[in-house]
Amino acid sequence: MPSPRDRDGPLDGLRVIDCSSMIAGGFATTQLADFGADVVNVEHPKQVDPLREWPPFDEGTSLWWKSIGRNKRCVTLDLSTAEGSALLLDLVADADILFENFRPGTFEKWGLGPERLWEENPGLIMVRQSGHGQTGPRAEKPGFGTVAEGISNWANVNGFADRKPLLPPISLADLTAAQFAVQAAMFAVFERDIGRGGSGEGQVIDVSLYEPLFRLFLSEVEAYDRLGETRERMGNHHPNAAPRNVYETTDGHMTLSASAQSIFENLAEAIDRPDLLDDPRFADNESRVDHADELDDIIEAWTRERTTDEAIAAMEDADAVVGPVYDMADIFEDEQYDARNDIVEVDDPELGSLKTPAPVPRFSRTPGTVEHAGPRHGQHNEAVFVDELGLDEAEYDRLREEGII
């Protein structure tokens, strides 16, 4: 197995110090760790990352943590103490990126603001994640993904028109912010090391939870600015595509999308309704969007008389674009997931064999890997503080006894 600082993957050689907790920072650094970065995850000696206490549990161990903590090394450090903050400065001295998601101003209170960090490492990139960002009237307010999903316009447009706004069943704001944080961090690494010869300088990346979701609304700022239009909830419909929905079958549900004219023609053939092509309500995509409910009724009358497999087979024979609606049990049995090894298996000292999602996306030469699931709290303290930072055993034991490590 490669050493922690010599790992396989396109990010081999990148060192990341993760002082965040919960999902946005945790998933961002999981992505980096999956592709070879040496991620050192810093937790409080007594107050563990809350994800360690999230269900589901297996033998008292959080599967949330096993997933989001994978490929990382875990140490403990009380950053609010002078000796704890001094050790963090030692950790960042040769790091590339530091993640933190404390309330704005907290790192400065501990003497760990950007200017102080740059004294130790001028090239350090500091990714700061918070609910509302580091500036503005809401900057110091606590923020969770639920609030971000509300103020970003996401909840407003999600759901059905005759019901209240609908929140997502996953931590969408956090996970989206994580992806933006990863790409931003790598943009900054490129600028520091390569772009225009490489500046050699670090910088601060300010990632809120609401702005990444807001950025996904393509054309909607422009539509409100120029036309005064705001999008309404449409259920499974799409404002620019029809038919597009989830359709009931005799044994479940299926999905289809046929906004392109050629695909709609294939669909009409599949359900034995060539007359739809001559119906002015369905003549083109714009007309179909205006009559989406009527078209859905016609399609679903056909799907309700068939099993999911029968309906999909008939539509695929006509080159329509369709698919089933899977739960996790279906995914575990699906041949496409299996062929691409989308679920991999690792050995875990606490749980034994554990299946987990493979790294995404795929690289042809330097693919990501899953070496281990989330480690125990403070599992790598001695390896990092003694072996790497050079603390002697007596000092290390004293700091542990005093609750600093």
N, C-alpha and C positions, 0 to 999 in steps of 0.2 A: 504493500500500500504506500502511495506517495506520502511524504511528510506534509504537515498542514500548510507549509509555505511552498510546496512543490506539488501542485495538484494538476490533474488532467483538466482540459477544457480551455476555451478561448480566453478565459480570465485568469489563467494560471499566472501568479505573480502579483495579482491585485490584492491588497490588504484592506479589509473593511472592519471598522469598529462600530458595533451596533449597540447604541445606548437607548434604543427605543423599546417599547413594549406594545402588546396587542398586535393588530393586524396590518396596518398600513406599512409601518417600518419593517415588521417581521416578515411579511411576504416579499417586500422589495429585496431584503437581504437574503431570503431563501432563493430567489431567482439568481442573485449574484453567486451564491454559494453553489447552486446546482451547476453552474458553468465554470467552476474552478477557483473562484475567489476564496481567500482565507478570511472567513467571517468570524470575528470574536464577539460573541454576544455577551453584553454586560448587564447583569441583573443585580438588584439590591440583595444583600446577604440574607435578609429576613423576608422582605416583601417580594415574592416571586412574581414573574410575569403572570398576569391574570389568566392567560391562555393555558397555563399549567393546571388551572382549576376549572376549566370549561369541559363539560361533557361533550361527546360520549367518553366514558371511561372503560378501560379494560384492565382488570386487576388493580384498580385504583390509579391507573396511569391515564392521563388525558391523551386521547388520540388527536385532538387539535394540536397539542404541543408536539407530538411525534411527527406531525406533518409539517408544521411551520418552522420547527426547530432543526429540521434535517440539514445535514452537511455542515453545521456550525459547531464551533467550540464555545463552551459556556463557562464564564467566570462570574464571580460575584464581587461587588465593590460598592461601598457607600460613597457616592459622589458628593454628598453634602458635607463630608468631613474634609479637612485640609489634607490629610494623608491620602484619602481616597481620591481627591481631585488631582493630587500630585502623581499618583499612580496612573490615572487616566492620561495625563500629559506624557508620561513615559510610553504608554500604549500607542498614542497617536504620533509619536515622534517619527516612526517610519511607516505610517499608514497612508493610504491613498484617499479614503473616504471615511467620514464619520456620520452616522445617522443618529438623530435624537428627535423625540416627540414630546418633550415636556412642555408645560405651558410657557408661552413666550416670556423671556426674562429669567427663567429658572437657571439656565446654564450660566448666564451672566452673574447671577447672585452667588453661584458657587465658584466664581472666578474662572469660568470655562467658556467665556464668550469667544467669538471668532478671532479677535485681535490677539487674545492670549494664546489660543491654539496655534495661530500662525507664527508666534514667537518660537514655538517648538518645531513647527513644520510649515514653512511658507507655502508648500504645495498642497496642503490639506484641503479637500473639498468637503464642506459641511452641509449635509442635507437635513433641513429642519422641516418637520412635518407637524402640522397643527390643524385644528378644526377650521379656523378662519384665516390663517396666514399670520405672518409676523407683524403686519401693519394694519391700519384701519381701526374703526371704532369698535369692532368686535374681536380684535386680536387677542385680548386677554381672557375672553370668555372660553369656558371649556367647550369642546366640540367633539361630537361623536358622528359616526357615519349616518345615523338616522336623521340628524339635523341637516347634514350636508345633502342628503337625498331629498329633503324637503325644500331647501332654499335654492337648489341647483336647477329647478324646473322638472327634475326627474319624476318625483312622486306625482306632480301635477298632471303629467301626461300619461302616466302608467295606470292601467286599469280600464274599467268600462264606464261609459258616459253616465249611466244611471246610478253609479256607486261612488263612494268616496275615493280619494287618491289612494294608490296602492304602493306600499313599500316593497322592496325586493326581498326574496327569501334567502339571499346571501348577503354578505357584507360588501355590497357593490361599491360604495363610496371608498372604503378603505382599499379594496383590491384594485380599483381604478387608479387611486392615488399612488399605490405601490408601483404600478407599471409606469406612470409618468415620472415617478422618482427615479426609477431605474434608468430610463432613457435619458433623463436630465443629468444624472450622475455620469453616465458614459459620454454625453455631450461635453461635460466639463473636463473629464479626463482627456478627451481628444484635444480640446482647446489648450489644455495645460501642456500636453506632451507632444502634440503633432501640428495642430492647426496653425498656419502662418509661422511655422518654425517652432511653435510651442512657447507659450508665455512663461511656463514654469511656475505659475502662480495658482494658488487655490482660490476658491470663492464660495459664497453661501448660496445654496439653492433653497428657495422658500416654496414649499409644497403645502397647500391647504387641502382639506378634504372635499370642499365644494367645487373648486375651480376645475379640476380634471373632469368631473361629471358635466359641468356647464360647458366645457369645451367640446363635448361630444355632440352638441346640438347644432349640427351643420346647417347653415342657411337660416336658422330661426332668429338670430339676432338681426340679420339683414331684413328678414320678413317683417319683423316688428318695426324696425327703423323706417323702412320705406313704405310698408303697406298697413301698418298697425295691426298685423295679424298675430294671434297667439294660438298655439296648437291646443286642441281639446283631447280629452281621453277618447280612444277609439277601440279599446279592447285589443283583439288580435289583428285588427285591420291596420293598414299602413296608409299614410296620406298620399303616397305616390305609387302604390302597387296594388293590383287586384287581378285575380284572386290571390289571397294570402291569408291563411288561417289554420286553425286546428280543427279537424273534422272527425266526427264520431264514426266509429265502425261498430260491428256487432260485438267485438271483444276488446275494444279500447279506443285509441285515437291515432290519427296520423296527421302529418303536416304536408302542405304543398305551397308552392309559390309559382305563379305563372304570369308575371307582368309582361315579359317579352312576348311579342306577338306570335313568334314561332312556337314557343312553349305552350301558349294558350291554345293554339291550333292542335298541338299534340294532345293536350288535355281533353279538348272537345272530342277528339277521335277516341280517346281511351274510354270515356264514359258514354260513347255512342250517341253523342249529341252534336253532330255536325251543323245542325240548324242554328246553334249558338253563334256561329261565325257570320251568319246573315242577320242576326238580331242587332239593331242599332244600339241597344243598351250595352252591348258587349263588343262593339266593332273595333275598339282600340282600348289601350290601357286607361286613358283618361275617362272614357265612357264607363269602363268597368269599375273604376274607383267610385264614380257617382252612383253606381248600382251594385255595390259590393254585397249588400245583404241579399238581394235577389239572386245574385250569382252563387253565393254561398249556399243558399237553400237548395238550388239545383244540384250542386256538387254533393252536398251532404245527403240528399235523398238517395243518391247513388252509393255513397260510401256506407251508409247505414245498412245496406243490404248485403254487405260483404265483410269478411274478416279483414283485419289490418293487412295480413300477408297477401290475401287475395287482391285487395284494392291496390296495394303497392305494386304487386306483380303486373297487374293489368296496365297500370299507368306507366310503369317503367318500360313495358313492352312497346309503348307508344312514345317513348322518350320524353315523358313528362318528368318534372323534378319534384320528387316526393320523398317522404321518410317517416319512420315510426316515431312515437314519443316514448323515450326510454326512461326507466328508473335505474338505480345503480345495479340492481340484479341483472337487468337486461344488458347493461354495459359490460358486466363481467363475462357474459356469454357471447358477446358480439364478435364476429369474425374479423371485422375491420379493426377494432381496437386490438384484438389479439395479433393480427398480422403486423401491426405497427408497434407492438410491444408498448402500448400506451400505459399499461400498469406493470410496474416492476416489483420485485421482491427483495427485501433486505433482511439480514439477521439483526435482531435487536436483543441486547442483553437482558432487558426487562420483560419483553413480550414474546421473544422467539421470532419466528418468521412473521414478517409484516409486509403487506402489499401497500403500495403508494403510487401516485401518478408519476409517470416518467417526466423528465424535464421537457419543457416546450419553449421554443420551437426546436427543430432538428438541424444539426450541423453536419455537413458531409465529412469533414476531416476531424473536427474537435468537438464532438458531441458532449452534452452535459451528462452527468452521472449522479446517482444517488448512492453515496458511500455508507451512510448511516442515518437513522431516524433521530429525532430530537434527543439530545443528551440530558443527563441528570443535572439538576441545579448545582452549579459550581463544579461540574465534573472536571474541568480543565484548569482549575485554579493553580495547582502546583506546576503544571506544564508551562503555563503562561507567565506566572509571576516569579517562579523560581528559575525554571530552565531558560526562559527567554529574557525576562527583565533583570534577572540576576539577584533577586532577593535572597539573602541567606536564610537558612532554615529557621534560625531563632527569630529573626525579624518577621518572617512569614507567619510563624506560630503566634507571635505577639499580636499581629494585625488581625489574625483570625479570632483570637481570644477577645479582642476589643471590639469585634463586630465591624471592622472596617473592610475586611475581606470575608 
